[in-house]
Amino acid sequence: MRLIRLIIAFACLAVGAILGALNRDLVSIDFAAAQVTTTLGVALIVALLSGVLLGGLAIAASVVLPLRRRLGRLERQAVPRASAAPRATLAGDEGGR
């Protein structure tokens, strides 16, 4: 599993390096309050990375957090039931008499 992750990481680095090397044209990005001049490759990589991060945050906020809340609620409900359950007795065990 570690080898697969390492191969995927190197493949992503290689794609990023190729993308940056092939897109050397200067671009100017205007944020209304500031202006940034960078290469097209860097702008593309930053845009892709920010899209992945924002997508991950959206998934976490809309799916993962509600499921964690639901799991916590179910775990809190299960604990009192387990302690209130009657104790099982073995055959021949009469409550320690």
Beta strands, then each sheet from edge to edge (+ up, - down):
strand 1: 26-30
strand 2: 35-39
sheet 1: 1+ 2-
end
